[in-house]
Amino acid sequence: MADALSEDDILEAIARHTGRPGQGPQLRRTGADIARLPMLDLRIVRCVETRSTRPETRPGRYDISGRPTYEGELRDHPVEPPKDPARSRKVELVLHGSVRTVACGCDEGRQPCSRCRAKGKLPCDTGPLCPACKGVEPCTWCDGTGERRKDRGPAGEKQPPGRTTCLKCHKPRTACPQCRGWGTEKCRQCDDTGFRDCPVCAGERSTKHTPCDGTGLVTRWTGGSVGHAPERSAAKLPDPSPPLRVRQQTGRTGAWERITLTSAGEPLPDALDPAHVEAVESALAPRPGEVARRVDIGWLQLVSVAIPDDPDHVFYVFPGADGPEVLPIWSRRRSLRVAAVVAGVVVLVLLVAALV
């Protein structure tokens, strides 16, 4: 890897960080353990294309002269992908020569009303009950049916006073004087005819034909769609990742090297760590339908150094804007020791609390 930090540079940076400038060679003699952990930040945006054709229909004489056309098979028609692979886009096309305006096949733009079944009227709900008889006995002779009740006596039977002639059976002095044998008040919607105009067709028995929008004509053509959608992927190495503090610090102050690739054939940078080349090549393999891409690659030298005379720390070294930067992190040994001390304190506090 070009311009890699040498071991001498790394050990001298740690020596300066610990207040012992010029003691880098001494750290080597004491057995400093240097492990290289090159970092990789790979971000890929692919523009993936999909194509489809379908029959399309619009009501009336529909103007599609503004749409681009294609000939033959849609898969063979060239469509330029967006300059930015992260941009979504859909291009609508028309097969050349497929546009035609034809008769819809309806009755001059009309269709039978489905609500009233082309009758123009609907049965009307019964009006409210008569406030006088409550619909219980609107007529003592026919009970509002127009025919003699089976339980009625002979025709000369005396009727209750105050009754009037029934409008249904026409029997005198048998009907409620207010509803006159109907049992309900007069319906305001149908005037007691029992039927009202259909609210959908307004009594005309037909409605505007939806497919042609009442024009009697439809425009048909074969449409083609070319869609471009971004697909994103990313990879971060090494795996397992360095400690969180190291990742945060390298992100803020690390002198990352970066490059952007825009085509599948571009070579990888020579400075890329050999340990990452195979992973990057695998991630950059073309995907089905891919027509454009943008690949952002960032890499950074990172090493961890363990020093025998300081077993409580692991020193992480990486290039910064002003030279190598050093970030000491607690070693596993120290972390376990601190955890054991904390656990002991917690147990002691619990014992004291139990004795109090």
C-alpha positions as a Markdown table, in Angstrom:
| # | Residue | x | y | z |
|---|---|---|---|---|
| 1 | Met | 0.0 | 0.0 | 0.0 |
| 2 | Ala | 1.5 | 3.3 | -1.1 |
| 3 | Asp | 2.8 | 5.7 | 1.6 |
| 4 | Ala | 2.2 | 3.1 | 4.3 |
| 5 | Leu | 3.3 | 4.0 | 7.8 |
| 6 | Ser | 6.5 | 2.1 | 8.5 |
| 7 | Glu | 7.0 | 0.3 | 11.8 |
| 8 | Asp | 9.6 | 2.9 | 12.8 |
| 9 | Asp | 7.1 | 5.7 | 12.2 |
| 10 | Ile | 4.5 | 3.8 | 14.3 |
| 11 | Leu | 6.7 | 3.1 | 17.3 |
| 12 | Glu | 8.2 | 6.6 | 17.3 |
| 13 | Ala | 4.7 | 8.1 | 17.3 |
| 14 | Ile | 3.7 | 6.0 | 20.3 |
| 15 | Ala | 7.0 | 7.0 | 22.0 |
| 16 | Arg | 6.2 | 10.7 | 21.6 |
| 17 | His | 2.6 | 10.1 | 22.8 |
| 18 | Thr | 3.8 | 8.5 | 26.0 |
| 19 | Gly | 6.4 | 11.2 | 26.7 |
| 20 | Arg | 9.5 | 9.3 | 25.5 |
| 21 | Pro | 10.5 | 10.9 | 22.2 |
| 22 | Gly | 13.3 | 9.1 | 20.4 |
| 23 | Gln | 12.6 | 5.9 | 22.2 |
| 24 | Gly | 10.8 | 4.1 | 19.3 |
| 25 | Pro | 13.7 | 1.6 | 18.8 |
| 26 | Gln | 13.6 | 0.8 | 22.5 |
| 27 | Leu | 9.9 | -0.2 | 22.1 |
| 28 | Arg | 10.9 | -2.6 | 19.3 |
| 29 | Arg | 13.5 | -4.2 | 21.5 |
| 30 | Thr | 11.1 | -4.7 | 24.4 |
| 31 | Gly | 8.8 | -6.8 | 22.0 |
| 32 | Ala | 6.2 | -4.4 | 20.7 |
| 33 | Asp | 3.5 | -6.4 | 18.9 |
| 34 | Ile | 2.2 | -4.6 | 15.7 |
| 35 | Ala | -0.9 | -5.7 | 14.0 |
| 36 | Arg | -2.1 | -4.0 | 10.8 |
| 37 | Leu | -5.9 | -3.5 | 10.6 |
| 38 | Pro | -6.5 | -1.5 | 7.3 |
| 39 | Met | -9.9 | 0.1 | 7.3 |
| 40 | Leu | -12.2 | 0.1 | 4.2 |
| 41 | Asp | -15.4 | 2.1 | 3.6 |
| 42 | Leu | -17.2 | 1.0 | 0.5 |
| 43 | Arg | -20.4 | 2.6 | -0.7 |
| 44 | Ile | -22.2 | 1.6 | -3.9 |
| 45 | Val | -25.2 | 3.1 | -5.7 |
| 46 | Arg | -26.4 | 1.1 | -8.7 |
| 47 | Cys | -29.0 | 2.3 | -11.2 |
| 48 | Val | -31.1 | -0.8 | -12.0 |
| 49 | Glu | -33.3 | -0.7 | -15.0 |
| 50 | Thr | -36.6 | -2.5 | -15.5 |
| 51 | Arg | -38.7 | -2.6 | -18.7 |
| 52 | Ser | -42.3 | -3.6 | -19.3 |
| 53 | Thr | -45.0 | -3.3 | -22.0 |
| 54 | Arg | -48.8 | -3.3 | -21.6 |
| 55 | Pro | -52.0 | -2.4 | -23.5 |
| 56 | Glu | -53.3 | 1.0 | -22.5 |
| 57 | Thr | -56.7 | 2.7 | -22.9 |
| 58 | Arg | -58.0 | 6.2 | -22.4 |
| 59 | Pro | -61.5 | 7.6 | -22.9 |
| 60 | Gly | -62.3 | 9.7 | -26.0 |
| 61 | Arg | -59.7 | 11.0 | -28.4 |
| 62 | Tyr | -56.7 | 11.0 | -26.1 |
| 63 | Asp | -53.6 | 13.0 | -27.3 |
| 64 | Ile | -50.3 | 11.1 | -26.7 |
| 65 | Ser | -48.3 | 12.9 | -29.3 |
| 66 | Gly | -46.0 | 14.2 | -26.7 |
| 67 | Arg | -44.7 | 10.8 | -25.6 |
| 68 | Pro | -41.6 | 9.3 | -27.2 |
| 69 | Thr | -42.0 | 6.3 | -29.4 |
| 70 | Tyr | -40.1 | 3.0 | -29.9 |
| 71 | Glu | -40.1 | 0.5 | -32.7 |
| 72 | Gly | -39.8 | -3.3 | -32.5 |
| 73 | Glu | -39.0 | -4.8 | -29.1 |
| 74 | Leu | -38.8 | -2.5 | -26.1 |
| 75 | Arg | -35.7 | -4.3 | -24.9 |
| 76 | Asp | -33.8 | -3.1 | -28.0 |
| 77 | His | -34.7 | 0.6 | -27.6 |
| 78 | Pro | -31.9 | 2.7 | -26.2 |
| 79 | Val | -32.8 | 4.8 | -23.1 |
| 80 | Glu | -30.1 | 6.9 | -21.5 |
| 81 | Pro | -29.8 | 6.2 | -17.8 |
| 82 | Pro | -29.9 | 9.2 | -15.4 |
| 83 | Lys | -26.6 | 11.0 | -14.8 |
| 84 | Asp | -27.0 | 10.5 | -11.1 |
| 85 | Pro | -27.5 | 6.8 | -10.3 |
| 86 | Ala | -29.2 | 7.7 | -7.0 |
| 87 | Arg | -32.1 | 9.3 | -8.9 |
| 88 | Ser | -35.3 | 7.4 | -9.5 |
| 89 | Arg | -37.0 | 7.9 | -12.9 |
| 90 | Lys | -39.7 | 6.3 | -15.2 |
| 91 | Val | -39.8 | 6.9 | -18.9 |
| 92 | Glu | -43.2 | 6.2 | -20.6 |
| 93 | Leu | -43.0 | 5.2 | -24.3 |
| 94 | Val | -45.5 | 4.4 | -27.1 |
| 95 | Leu | -45.1 | 1.6 | -29.6 |
| 96 | His | -44.9 | 3.3 | -33.0 |
| 97 | Gly | -48.1 | 2.7 | -35.1 |
| 98 | Ser | -50.1 | 1.2 | -32.2 |
| 99 | Val | -52.3 | 4.2 | -31.5 |
| 100 | Arg | -55.9 | 4.0 | -32.7 |
| 101 | Thr | -59.2 | 5.6 | -31.7 |
| 102 | Val | -62.1 | 3.2 | -32.0 |
| 103 | Ala | -65.8 | 3.0 | -31.1 |
| 104 | Cys | -66.3 | 2.0 | -27.5 |
| 105 | Gly | -69.2 | -0.4 | -28.2 |
| 106 | Cys | -71.6 | 1.3 | -25.8 |
| 107 | Asp | -74.9 | 3.0 | -26.6 |
| 108 | Glu | -73.6 | 6.4 | -27.8 |
| 109 | Gly | -71.7 | 7.0 | -24.5 |
| 110 | Arg | -74.5 | 5.7 | -22.3 |
| 111 | Gln | -74.9 | 2.5 | -20.2 |
| 112 | Pro | -77.9 | 1.0 | -18.4 |
| 113 | Cys | -78.1 | 2.3 | -14.8 |
| 114 | Ser | -76.9 | -0.4 | -12.5 |
| 115 | Arg | -78.7 | 1.1 | -9.5 |
| 116 | Cys | -82.3 | 0.9 | -10.8 |
| 117 | Arg | -81.6 | -1.7 | -13.4 |
| 118 | Ala | -82.6 | 0.7 | -16.2 |
| 119 | Lys | -86.0 | 1.3 | -14.7 |
| 120 | Gly | -85.5 | 4.9 | -13.7 |
| 121 | Lys | -87.2 | 4.5 | -10.4 |
| 122 | Leu | -86.6 | 2.8 | -7.0 |
| 123 | Pro | -89.1 | 1.5 | -4.5 |
| 124 | Cys | -89.7 | 4.2 | -1.9 |
| 125 | Asp | -89.5 | 3.5 | 1.8 |
| 126 | Thr | -92.8 | 3.8 | 3.7 |
| 127 | Gly | -93.4 | 7.1 | 5.3 |
| 128 | Pro | -93.5 | 7.6 | 9.1 |
| 129 | Leu | -96.3 | 5.9 | 11.1 |
| 130 | Cys | -99.5 | 7.7 | 11.5 |
| 131 | Pro | -99.4 | 9.7 | 14.7 |
| 132 | Ala | -103.1 | 8.9 | 15.4 |
| 133 | Cys | -103.3 | 5.1 | 14.9 |
| 134 | Lys | -99.6 | 4.3 | 15.1 |
| 135 | Gly | -100.2 | 2.0 | 12.2 |
| 136 | Val | -101.8 | -0.6 | 14.5 |
| 137 | Glu | -105.3 | -0.5 | 13.1 |
| 138 | Pro | -105.5 | 2.0 | 10.3 |
| 139 | Cys | -108.7 | 0.3 | 9.0 |
| 140 | Thr | -111.0 | -2.0 | 11.1 |
| 141 | Trp | -112.1 | -3.7 | 7.9 |
| 142 | Cys | -109.0 | -4.4 | 5.9 |
| 143 | Asp | -106.2 | -3.4 | 8.4 |
| 144 | Gly | -104.6 | -1.3 | 5.6 |
| 145 | Thr | -104.3 | -4.2 | 3.1 |
| 146 | Gly | -107.3 | -3.4 | 0.9 |
| 147 | Glu | -108.9 | -6.8 | 1.6 |
| 148 | Arg | -111.3 | -7.9 | 4.3 |
| 149 | Arg | -109.7 | -9.2 | 7.5 |
| 150 | Lys | -110.5 | -12.9 | 8.1 |
| 151 | Asp | -111.5 | -12.2 | 11.7 |
| 152 | Arg | -114.1 | -9.5 | 10.8 |
| 153 | Gly | -117.7 | -10.2 | 11.6 |
| 154 | Pro | -120.7 | -9.6 | 9.2 |
| 155 | Ala | -120.9 | -6.5 | 7.1 |
| 156 | Gly | -123.5 | -4.9 | 9.3 |
| 157 | Glu | -121.3 | -5.0 | 12.4 |
| 158 | Lys | -121.3 | -1.7 | 14.2 |
| 159 | Gln | -118.1 | 0.3 | 13.7 |
| 160 | Pro | -116.3 | 2.5 | 16.2 |
| 161 | Pro | -117.3 | 6.2 | 16.1 |
| 162 | Gly | -115.2 | 8.8 | 14.4 |
| 163 | Arg | -114.0 | 6.6 | 11.5 |
| 164 | Thr | -114.0 | 7.6 | 7.9 |
| 165 | Thr | -114.0 | 5.8 | 4.5 |
| 166 | Cys | -110.8 | 3.7 | 3.8 |
| 167 | Leu | -108.9 | 4.7 | 0.7 |
| 168 | Lys | -107.8 | 1.1 | 0.2 |
| 169 | Cys | -110.8 | -1.0 | 0.7 |
| 170 | His | -113.3 | 1.9 | 0.3 |
| 171 | Lys | -115.3 | 0.7 | 3.3 |
| 172 | Pro | -117.2 | 3.6 | 5.0 |
| 173 | Arg | -116.7 | 4.5 | 8.6 |
| 174 | Thr | -113.8 | 2.0 | 9.1 |
| 175 | Ala | -110.6 | 4.0 | 8.6 |
| 176 | Cys | -108.5 | 6.2 | 10.8 |
| 177 | Pro | -109.6 | 9.8 | 10.0 |
| 178 | Gln | -106.0 | 11.0 | 9.9 |
| 179 | Cys | -104.3 | 8.4 | 7.6 |
| 180 | Arg | -107.5 | 7.1 | 6.0 |
| 181 | Gly | -106.4 | 3.5 | 6.1 |
| 182 | Trp | -102.7 | 3.8 | 5.0 |
| 183 | Gly | -101.3 | 3.5 | 8.5 |
| 184 | Thr | -98.5 | 6.0 | 7.7 |
| 185 | Glu | -98.2 | 9.7 | 6.9 |
| 186 | Lys | -98.0 | 10.8 | 3.3 |
| 187 | Cys | -94.5 | 10.2 | 1.9 |
| 188 | Arg | -92.9 | 13.4 | 0.8 |
| 189 | Gln | -90.5 | 11.7 | -1.6 |
| 190 | Cys | -93.0 | 9.7 | -3.7 |
| 191 | Asp | -96.3 | 11.3 | -2.8 |
| 192 | Asp | -97.4 | 7.9 | -1.7 |
| 193 | Thr | -97.0 | 6.4 | -5.2 |
| 194 | Gly | -94.5 | 3.9 | -3.7 |
| 195 | Phe | -91.7 | 4.8 | -6.2 |
| 196 | Arg | -89.1 | 7.6 | -6.4 |
| 197 | Asp | -86.7 | 8.7 | -9.1 |
| 198 | Cys | -83.3 | 6.8 | -9.1 |
| 199 | Pro | -80.7 | 9.2 | -7.5 |
| 200 | Val | -78.0 | 7.9 | -9.9 |
| 201 | Cys | -79.6 | 8.3 | -13.3 |
| 202 | Ala | -82.2 | 10.9 | -12.2 |
| 203 | Gly | -84.9 | 8.8 | -13.8 |
| 204 | Glu | -83.2 | 8.6 | -17.2 |
| 205 | Arg | -82.6 | 4.9 | -16.9 |
| 206 | Ser | -79.0 | 5.2 | -18.1 |
| 207 | Thr | -75.7 | 6.8 | -17.1 |
| 208 | Lys | -72.6 | 8.0 | -18.7 |
| 209 | His | -70.4 | 5.1 | -19.8 |
| 210 | Thr | -67.3 | 5.3 | -17.7 |
| 211 | Pro | -64.7 | 3.6 | -20.0 |
| 212 | Cys | -65.3 | 6.2 | -22.7 |
| 213 | Asp | -66.4 | 9.0 | -20.4 |
| 214 | Gly | -69.6 | 9.4 | -22.3 |
| 215 | Thr | -67.8 | 10.1 | -25.7 |
| 216 | Gly | -68.5 | 6.7 | -27.3 |
| 217 | Leu | -64.9 | 6.5 | -28.3 |
| 218 | Val | -61.7 | 5.1 | -26.7 |
| 219 | Thr | -58.0 | 5.5 | -27.6 |
| 220 | Arg | -55.9 | 2.4 | -27.4 |
| 221 | Trp | -52.1 | 1.8 | -27.8 |
| 222 | Thr | -49.2 | -0.4 | -26.6 |
| 223 | Gly | -47.3 | 1.4 | -23.9 |
| 224 | Gly | -43.7 | 0.7 | -22.7 |
| 225 | Ser | -42.2 | 1.7 | -19.4 |
| 226 | Val | -38.5 | 2.0 | -18.6 |
| 227 | Gly | -37.8 | 2.5 | -14.9 |
| 228 | His | -34.6 | 3.4 | -13.2 |
| 229 | Ala | -34.3 | 2.8 | -9.5 |
| 230 | Pro | -31.3 | 3.1 | -7.2 |
| 231 | Glu | -30.0 | 0.1 | -5.2 |
| 232 | Arg | -27.5 | 0.8 | -2.4 |
| 233 | Ser | -25.0 | -1.5 | -0.7 |
| 234 | Ala | -22.1 | -0.9 | 1.6 |
| 235 | Ala | -19.2 | -2.7 | 3.2 |
| 236 | Lys | -17.0 | -1.8 | 6.1 |
| 237 | Leu | -13.8 | -3.7 | 7.0 |
| 238 | Pro | -12.0 | -5.0 | 9.0 |
| 239 | Asp | -14.4 | -7.5 | 10.5 |
| 240 | Pro | -14.7 | -7.5 | 13.5 |
| 241 | Ser | -14.6 | -3.8 | 13.7 |
| 242 | Pro | -12.2 | -1.8 | 15.8 |
| 243 | Pro | -13.5 | -0.4 | 19.1 |
| 244 | Leu | -16.1 | 2.3 | 18.9 |
| 245 | Arg | -13.8 | 5.1 | 20.0 |
| 246 | Val | -11.3 | 4.1 | 17.3 |
| 247 | Arg | -14.0 | 4.2 | 14.6 |
| 248 | Gln | -15.2 | 7.6 | 15.8 |
| 249 | Gln | -11.7 | 9.1 | 16.0 |
| 250 | Thr | -10.6 | 7.8 | 12.6 |
| 251 | Gly | -13.9 | 9.2 | 11.1 |
| 252 | Arg | -13.2 | 12.6 | 12.5 |
| 253 | Thr | -9.4 | 13.1 | 12.1 |
| 254 | Gly | -8.2 | 10.2 | 9.9 |
| 255 | Ala | -6.5 | 11.1 | 6.6 |
| 256 | Trp | -8.7 | 8.8 | 4.5 |
| 257 | Glu | -7.8 | 8.2 | 0.9 |
| 258 | Arg | -10.8 | 8.2 | -1.4 |
| 259 | Ile | -11.8 | 7.6 | -5.0 |
| 260 | Thr | -15.0 | 7.5 | -6.9 |
| 261 | Leu | -15.6 | 5.0 | -9.7 |
| 262 | Thr | -18.5 | 5.4 | -12.2 |
| 263 | Ser | -18.3 | 2.3 | -14.4 |
| 264 | Ala | -17.9 | -1.4 | -14.0 |
| 265 | Gly | -14.7 | -1.5 | -16.0 |
| 266 | Glu | -12.6 | 1.0 | -14.0 |
| 267 | Pro | -9.6 | -0.5 | -12.3 |
| 268 | Leu | -9.3 | -0.5 | -8.5 |
| 269 | Pro | -6.7 | 1.9 | -7.0 |
| 270 | Asp | -3.2 | 0.5 | -6.5 |
| 271 | Ala | -3.1 | 1.9 | -3.0 |
| 272 | Leu | -5.9 | -0.4 | -1.9 |
| 273 | Asp | -4.8 | -2.9 | 0.7 |
| 274 | Pro | -4.3 | -6.4 | -0.8 |
| 275 | Ala | -6.5 | -7.8 | 2.0 |
| 276 | His | -9.4 | -5.8 | 0.7 |
| 277 | Val | -9.1 | -6.3 | -3.1 |
| 278 | Glu | -11.0 | -9.6 | -3.2 |
| 279 | Ala | -13.9 | -8.3 | -1.0 |
| 280 | Val | -14.2 | -5.1 | -3.2 |
| 281 | Glu | -14.1 | -7.0 | -6.5 |
| 282 | Ser | -16.9 | -9.3 | -5.2 |
| 283 | Ala | -19.0 | -6.4 | -4.1 |
| 284 | Leu | -18.5 | -4.6 | -7.4 |
| 285 | Ala | -19.7 | -7.5 | -9.5 |
| 286 | Pro | -22.4 | -6.2 | -12.0 |
| 287 | Arg | -26.0 | -6.9 | -11.0 |
| 288 | Pro | -28.8 | -7.9 | -13.4 |
| 289 | Gly | -30.3 | -4.8 | -15.0 |
| 290 | Glu | -27.5 | -2.5 | -13.8 |
| 291 | Val | -27.0 | 0.4 | -16.3 |
| 292 | Ala | -25.0 | 2.9 | -14.2 |
| 293 | Arg | -23.2 | 3.1 | -10.9 |
| 294 | Arg | -21.3 | 5.3 | -8.5 |
| 295 | Val | -18.8 | 3.6 | -6.2 |
| 296 | Asp | -17.2 | 5.6 | -3.3 |
| 297 | Ile | -14.1 | 3.8 | -1.9 |
| 298 | Gly | -12.3 | 5.1 | 1.2 |
| 299 | Trp | -9.3 | 3.4 | 2.9 |
| 300 | Leu | -7.2 | 4.2 | 5.9 |
| 301 | Gln | -4.1 | 2.6 | 7.4 |
| 302 | Leu | -4.7 | 1.5 | 11.0 |
| 303 | Val | -2.4 | -0.5 | 13.3 |
| 304 | Ser | -2.8 | -1.7 | 16.8 |
| 305 | Val | 0.3 | -2.0 | 19.0 |
| 306 | Ala | 0.7 | -3.8 | 22.3 |
| 307 | Ile | 3.7 | -2.9 | 24.4 |
| 308 | Pro | 4.9 | -5.3 | 27.1 |
| 309 | Asp | 5.8 | -2.5 | 29.6 |
| 310 | Asp | 2.2 | -1.0 | 29.3 |
| 311 | Pro | -0.1 | -4.0 | 29.4 |
| 312 | Asp | -3.1 | -1.8 | 30.3 |
| 313 | His | -3.4 | -0.2 | 26.9 |
| 314 | Val | -3.5 | -1.0 | 23.2 |
| 315 | Phe | -2.3 | 1.8 | 21.1 |
| 316 | Tyr | -4.1 | 2.4 | 17.8 |
| 317 | Val | -2.1 | 4.4 | 15.2 |
| 318 | Phe | -3.4 | 5.9 | 11.9 |
| 319 | Pro | -2.5 | 8.7 | 9.5 |
| 320 | Gly | -3.8 | 12.1 | 10.4 |
| 321 | Ala | -3.7 | 15.5 | 8.8 |
| 322 | Asp | -0.5 | 16.4 | 10.6 |
| 323 | Gly | 1.2 | 13.0 | 10.8 |
| 324 | Pro | 0.5 | 9.8 | 12.7 |
| 325 | Glu | -2.2 | 10.0 | 15.4 |
| 326 | Val | -2.1 | 7.7 | 18.5 |
| 327 | Leu | -5.2 | 6.7 | 20.4 |
| 328 | Pro | -4.7 | 4.5 | 23.5 |
| 329 | Ile | -7.6 | 2.1 | 24.4 |
| 330 | Trp | -7.8 | 0.0 | 27.5 |
| 331 | Ser | -6.6 | -3.5 | 26.9 |
| 332 | Arg | -8.7 | -6.5 | 27.5 |
| 333 | Arg | -6.7 | -7.3 | 30.7 |
| 334 | Arg | -7.4 | -3.9 | 32.2 |
| 335 | Ser | -11.1 | -4.0 | 31.2 |
| 336 | Leu | -11.5 | -7.3 | 32.9 |
| 337 | Arg | -9.7 | -6.1 | 36.0 |
| 338 | Val | -11.9 | -3.0 | 36.2 |
| 339 | Ala | -15.0 | -5.1 | 35.7 |
| 340 | Ala | -14.0 | -7.4 | 38.5 |
| 341 | Val | -13.4 | -4.4 | 40.9 |
| 342 | Val | -16.8 | -2.9 | 40.0 |
| 343 | Ala | -18.5 | -6.3 | 40.6 |
| 344 | Gly | -16.8 | -6.6 | 43.9 |
| 345 | Val | -17.9 | -3.1 | 45.0 |
| 346 | Val | -21.5 | -4.0 | 44.0 |
| 347 | Val | -21.4 | -7.2 | 46.0 |
| 348 | Leu | -20.0 | -5.4 | 49.0 |
| 349 | Val | -22.7 | -2.7 | 48.8 |
| 350 | Leu | -25.4 | -5.4 | 48.6 |
| 351 | Leu | -24.0 | -7.2 | 51.7 |
| 352 | Val | -23.9 | -4.0 | 53.7 |
| 353 | Ala | -27.4 | -3.2 | 52.7 |
| 354 | Ala | -28.6 | -6.7 | 53.8 |
| 355 | Leu | -26.9 | -6.3 | 57.2 |
| 356 | Val | -28.3 | -2.9 | 57.9 |
